[in-house]
Amino acid sequence: MDFMELVKFHKSKLAAVTIAVTRVSNPSAYGVIEYDKNGYALSFTEKPKADEIKSDYINAGVYVLEPEVLREIPSGRPVSLERQIFPLLLRKGHKVAVYNGCSYWMDIGTPEKYLQTHEDIMAGDCRLSGVRFNGLGVIKGCQSVIDITAVISGPVYIGDNVKIGAYAKVGPNAVIGDDVRIHAGGSVSNSILWNNADIGSLAEMDGMVAASNFKIQCGTIPHDNTLTSKINIKSDGKALGKELMLGARL
């Protein structure tokens, strides 16, 4: 999303709030927004029932608020903008503008979608500032050392201060965080390693998400390595369980 365009749109609509929206096929799990032909919200329903769905545009989670809106938010207790403040503004007659300018949106609340987003970045379907993959390219950070015998198959992102040992294999579709160690003969593909992960010699990771400081023993080959709901999410060497939502656990 171009935030400068979002702010410019907000100012042009003279709105108290502008909410960025995106279109989804099943809006029931999100905040649904109905708006008019002039780009102003008519209704806002958080996680509606099937018979309450009036639009397939949902709240994308990016807002521009005028300072006056902050005065509508009570202090000293938790408040939901989506369930309380936005409907209140509509009832009071404030203008709530709707910005439909997202080029990519993904709810990364499951391991599959989290991995899919990384693949989309590598494929160029999701563009990030300063990160451009060119075909099967490899992006390598500062002070990273890759043994001459290692095989790197793009697309691959390698962070800073990474060490990849002899005859190791990395990629395709691998994201390697900072200060990661992949020892001799280790293999990482279709996986994401957060910072300070340590992959032992001859260990293999395919379709995995490893949180920071995770260590895998030498020669280990995880059995549940498919990109399904049974994907293993591991942190500090301990399995957090199958069919686990990412959420804040990582």
C-alpha positions as CSV (number, residue, x, y, z in Angstrom):
1,M,0.0,0.0,0.0
2,D,1.2,3.5,-0.8
3,F,0.8,5.3,2.5
4,M,1.3,8.8,0.9
5,E,-1.6,8.1,-1.5
6,L,-3.7,6.9,1.4
7,V,-3.1,10.1,3.3
8,K,-3.7,12.2,0.2
9,F,-7.0,10.4,-0.3
10,H,-8.0,11.0,3.4
11,K,-7.4,14.7,3.1
12,S,-9.4,14.9,-0.2
13,K,-12.4,13.2,1.5
14,L,-12.4,15.6,4.5
15,A,-13.0,12.5,6.6
16,A,-12.6,12.0,10.4
17,V,-11.3,8.5,9.6
18,T,-10.2,6.7,6.5
19,I,-10.2,2.9,6.6
20,A,-8.2,0.9,4.0
21,V,-10.2,-2.0,2.7
22,T,-9.5,-5.1,0.6
23,R,-11.8,-7.6,-1.1
24,V,-12.1,-11.2,0.0
25,S,-14.2,-14.2,-1.1
26,N,-15.4,-15.0,2.5
27,P,-15.7,-11.9,4.6
28,S,-17.4,-13.5,7.6
29,A,-14.2,-13.7,9.7
30,Y,-13.4,-10.0,9.3
31,G,-14.8,-6.5,9.7
32,V,-17.1,-6.0,6.7
33,I,-17.6,-2.4,5.4
34,E,-20.4,-1.3,3.1
35,Y,-19.8,2.0,1.4
36,D,-21.5,4.3,-1.1
37,K,-20.4,5.4,-4.6
38,N,-18.7,8.4,-3.2
39,G,-16.4,6.3,-1.1
40,Y,-17.9,6.8,2.4
41,A,-18.8,4.0,4.8
42,L,-22.5,3.2,5.3
43,S,-22.0,0.4,7.8
44,F,-19.3,-1.5,9.7
45,T,-19.9,-5.0,11.0
46,E,-17.2,-6.9,12.8
47,K,-17.3,-10.6,12.0
48,P,-20.8,-10.7,10.8
49,K,-23.2,-13.6,10.6
50,A,-24.1,-14.9,7.1
51,D,-27.3,-13.0,6.9
52,E,-25.5,-9.8,8.0
53,I,-23.0,-9.7,5.2
54,K,-23.8,-6.8,2.9
55,S,-20.4,-6.4,1.2
56,D,-17.3,-8.4,0.3
57,Y,-14.9,-5.6,1.2
58,I,-13.3,-5.9,4.6
59,N,-11.2,-3.8,6.9
60,A,-7.5,-4.2,5.9
61,G,-6.3,-2.9,9.3
62,V,-4.7,0.4,8.2
63,Y,-6.4,3.7,9.3
64,V,-5.9,7.4,9.1
65,L,-7.5,9.2,12.1
66,E,-8.0,12.9,12.7
67,P,-6.9,14.0,16.2
68,E,-10.6,14.7,17.1
69,V,-11.3,11.0,16.8
70,L,-9.0,10.2,19.7
71,R,-11.3,12.1,22.0
72,E,-14.0,9.6,21.3
73,I,-11.9,6.8,22.7
74,P,-12.4,6.3,26.5
75,S,-9.3,6.1,28.6
76,G,-8.5,3.6,31.3
77,R,-10.0,0.5,29.7
78,P,-9.6,-1.6,26.5
79,V,-11.5,-0.3,23.5
80,S,-12.1,-1.8,20.1
81,L,-11.9,0.7,17.3
82,E,-13.7,-1.7,15.0
83,R,-16.5,-2.8,17.2
84,Q,-17.1,0.4,19.2
85,I,-15.5,3.6,17.8
86,F,-16.1,3.3,14.1
87,P,-19.8,2.5,14.5
88,L,-20.1,5.3,17.0
89,L,-18.6,7.8,14.5
90,L,-21.1,6.7,11.9
91,R,-24.0,7.1,14.3
92,K,-22.7,10.6,15.2
93,G,-22.6,11.6,11.5
94,H,-18.8,11.8,11.1
95,K,-17.4,11.0,7.6
96,V,-15.7,7.7,7.4
97,A,-13.9,7.3,4.1
98,V,-13.0,4.0,2.5
99,Y,-9.7,3.6,0.6
100,N,-9.5,0.7,-1.8
101,G,-5.9,0.8,-2.7
102,C,-4.3,-2.4,-1.4
103,S,-2.1,-4.2,-4.0
104,Y,-1.6,-7.2,-1.7
105,W,-3.3,-8.4,1.5
106,M,-2.9,-11.6,3.5
107,D,-4.1,-12.7,6.9
108,I,-1.1,-14.6,8.2
109,G,-3.0,-16.3,11.0
110,T,-2.1,-19.8,9.9
111,P,1.3,-21.4,9.0
112,E,0.1,-22.1,5.5
113,K,-0.7,-18.4,4.8
114,Y,2.4,-17.3,6.6
115,L,4.5,-19.4,4.3
116,Q,2.4,-18.4,1.3
117,T,3.2,-14.8,1.9
118,H,6.9,-15.4,1.8
119,E,6.5,-17.3,-1.4
120,D,4.5,-14.5,-2.9
121,I,7.2,-12.0,-1.9
122,M,9.8,-14.2,-3.7
123,A,7.6,-14.5,-6.7
124,G,7.1,-10.8,-6.9
125,D,3.4,-11.0,-6.2
126,C,3.9,-9.1,-2.9
127,R,6.3,-6.2,-3.2
128,L,8.3,-4.9,-0.3
129,S,10.4,-1.8,-0.3
130,G,14.0,-2.6,-0.8
131,V,13.5,-6.3,-1.6
132,R,13.3,-7.3,-5.2
133,F,13.7,-10.9,-6.3
134,N,14.6,-11.3,-9.9
135,G,13.5,-14.7,-11.2
136,L,15.4,-17.3,-9.1
137,G,17.6,-14.7,-7.5
138,V,19.4,-14.8,-4.2
139,I,19.5,-11.8,-1.8
140,K,22.4,-12.0,0.6
141,G,23.0,-9.9,3.7
142,C,26.2,-8.4,5.1
143,Q,29.0,-10.5,6.5
144,S,27.4,-13.8,5.5
145,V,29.8,-16.6,4.6
146,I,28.8,-19.4,2.2
147,D,31.1,-22.3,1.7
148,I,32.2,-22.7,-1.9
149,T,30.7,-26.2,-2.0
150,A,27.3,-25.2,-0.8
151,V,24.4,-25.2,-3.2
152,I,22.1,-22.2,-3.1
153,S,19.0,-22.5,-5.3
154,G,16.9,-19.4,-5.6
155,P,14.7,-17.7,-4.8
156,V,16.4,-17.4,-1.4
157,Y,16.8,-14.6,1.2
158,I,19.8,-14.8,3.4
159,G,20.1,-12.4,6.3
160,D,23.2,-10.8,8.0
161,N,26.1,-12.8,9.6
162,V,24.8,-16.2,8.3
163,K,27.2,-19.1,8.0
164,I,26.4,-21.9,5.6
165,G,28.8,-24.9,5.7
166,A,30.3,-27.3,3.2
167,Y,27.9,-29.2,0.9
168,A,24.9,-27.6,2.5
169,K,21.8,-27.0,0.4
170,V,19.6,-23.9,0.8
171,G,16.5,-23.2,-1.3
172,P,14.4,-22.9,-3.2
173,N,11.9,-20.7,-1.3
174,A,14.0,-20.4,1.8
175,V,14.2,-17.4,4.1
176,I,17.2,-17.4,6.4
177,G,17.3,-14.9,9.3
178,D,20.3,-13.1,10.8
179,D,23.0,-15.1,12.7
180,V,21.8,-18.4,11.4
181,R,24.1,-21.4,11.2
182,I,23.6,-24.2,8.7
183,H,26.3,-26.8,9.3
184,A,27.9,-29.2,6.8
185,G,25.5,-31.1,4.7
186,G,22.4,-29.4,6.2
187,S,19.4,-28.8,3.9
188,V,16.8,-26.0,4.1
189,S,14.1,-25.6,1.5
190,N,10.6,-24.2,1.4
191,S,11.2,-23.0,5.0
192,I,11.6,-19.9,7.1
193,L,14.3,-19.7,9.8
194,W,14.1,-16.8,12.2
195,N,17.2,-15.3,13.8
196,N,19.9,-17.4,15.5
197,A,18.6,-20.7,14.3
198,D,21.1,-23.5,14.2
199,I,20.7,-26.4,11.7
200,G,22.9,-29.4,12.5
201,S,25.0,-31.3,10.0
202,L,23.0,-33.5,7.6
203,A,19.7,-32.2,9.1
204,E,16.9,-31.5,6.6
205,M,14.2,-29.0,6.8
206,D,11.4,-28.8,4.2
207,G,8.2,-26.8,4.7
208,M,9.1,-25.7,8.2
209,V,8.9,-22.6,10.3
210,A,11.6,-22.3,12.9
211,A,11.4,-19.5,15.5
212,S,14.4,-17.6,16.9
213,N,17.1,-19.7,18.7
214,F,15.7,-22.9,17.4
215,K,18.3,-25.7,17.2
216,I,17.9,-28.9,15.2
217,Q,20.2,-31.9,16.0
218,C,22.6,-33.4,13.5
219,G,21.0,-35.7,11.0
220,T,17.4,-34.9,12.0
221,I,14.7,-35.2,9.3
222,P,11.3,-33.9,10.6
223,H,8.5,-36.3,9.6
224,D,5.6,-33.7,9.4
225,N,7.1,-31.4,6.9
226,T,4.1,-30.7,4.5
227,L,2.6,-27.3,4.0
228,T,-0.7,-28.2,5.6
229,S,-2.3,-27.7,9.0
230,K,0.0,-30.3,10.4
231,I,3.1,-28.3,9.8
232,N,5.4,-28.2,12.9
233,I,6.0,-24.9,14.5
234,K,9.0,-25.1,16.7
235,S,10.6,-22.6,19.1
236,D,13.8,-23.2,21.1
237,G,13.9,-26.8,20.1
238,K,10.4,-27.7,21.4
239,A,7.4,-28.4,19.3
240,L,4.6,-26.0,19.9
241,G,2.1,-28.5,18.5
242,K,0.4,-29.4,15.3
243,E,-2.5,-27.5,13.8
244,L,-1.3,-24.5,15.8
245,M,-2.2,-20.9,14.8
246,L,0.9,-18.7,14.6
247,G,-0.6,-15.7,16.4
248,A,1.8,-14.4,19.0
249,R,3.2,-17.8,19.9
250,L,6.2,-17.2,17.6
